[in-house]
Amino acid sequence: MIAPLGTLPFLATLWLLVVLGAAILEESGAKIAAALKGEPARPKAVTPVRMRIRTRTPPPMRAEQRWRAAA
């Protein structure tokens, strides 16, 4: 009965390692392949980013307060 319970964490750990390895290879697999072939790595295409600049907003308006003496 203990063997199946011990197998489950082992398989979960193995699955996690496979998923992490696939993510790493997906990100840098092209660089590794280019290095093994002896070719320079191709840089990724850079897309321009537009910056939005907010216009200056006026300071908040304050309500006029009139103080009265306590009667």
C-alpha positions in Angstrom: 0.0 0.0 0.0 2.9 2.4 0.6 4.5 1.8 -2.8 1.7 3.5 -4.8 1.7 6.4 -2.4 5.5 6.8 -2.8 5.2 6.5 -6.6 2.8 9.5 -6.9 5.2 12.1 -5.5 8.0 10.6 -7.7 5.9 10.9 -10.8 4.8 14.4 -9.9 8.4 15.5 -9.4 9.4 13.9 -12.7 6.6 15.6 -14.5 7.6 19.0 -13.0 11.2 18.5 -14.1 10.0 17.7 -17.6 7.8 20.8 -17.8 10.6 23.0 -16.5 13.1 21.5 -18.9 10.7 22.1 -21.8 10.1 25.7 -20.8 13.9 26.3 -20.7 14.5 24.6 -24.0 11.7 26.6 -25.6 13.2 29.8 -24.4 16.8 29.1 -25.3 16.6 26.1 -27.7 17.4 28.2 -30.8 20.5 29.6 -29.2 21.7 26.1 -28.2 21.1 24.7 -31.7 22.9 27.6 -33.3 25.9 27.2 -31.0 26.1 23.5 -31.7 26.1 24.2 -35.5 28.7 26.9 -35.0 26.5 29.7 -36.3 26.0 33.0 -34.6 22.7 33.3 -32.7 20.1 35.4 -34.4 18.9 38.3 -32.2 15.2 38.4 -31.6 13.2 41.0 -33.6 12.7 44.1 -31.4 9.3 45.6 -31.6 9.1 49.3 -30.8 7.2 50.2 -27.7 5.1 53.4 -27.6 5.2 55.3 -24.4 2.0 57.1 -23.3 2.7 60.3 -21.6 -0.1 61.7 -19.4 -0.9 65.4 -19.7 -0.4 67.4 -16.6 -3.6 67.5 -14.6 -4.6 70.6 -12.7 -4.4 70.4 -8.9 -7.6 69.3 -7.2 -10.1 72.0 -6.4 -10.8 72.5 -2.7 -14.2 73.3 -1.4 -14.5 76.6 0.4 -15.0 76.0 4.1 -16.5 78.6 6.4 -15.8 78.1 10.1 -18.3 79.2 12.6 -17.7 79.6 16.3 -19.5 77.1 18.5 -22.5 78.7 20.2 
